[in-house]
């Protein structure tokens, strides 16, 4: 596995774990970006939204797009699915997402 692949897979797992963290399994893209950056992920909005879209395609989360009041802008709210919870808990593996580390 290349370093670049490992970074992408780790970032996707970090996204899922961060969405799970609030308890209700939902978080806005703006807050998610701040959390990921604070955890040391080198990520911008385009990368985050690309990961969110990819994770949605895998069934790990769904994206709710909410208007901001500014024409052409919207807030994405990531909502964890049961598949996403299983991936976070290490009960399911999806290629392209890092496995959780054993504690």
Secondary structure, 3 states (H helix, E strand, C coil): CCHHHHHHHHHHHHHHHHHHHCCCCEEEHHHHHHHHHHCCCCCCHHHHHHHHHHHHHCCCEEEEEEECCCCCCEEEEEEECHHHHHHHCCCCCCCCCCCCCCC
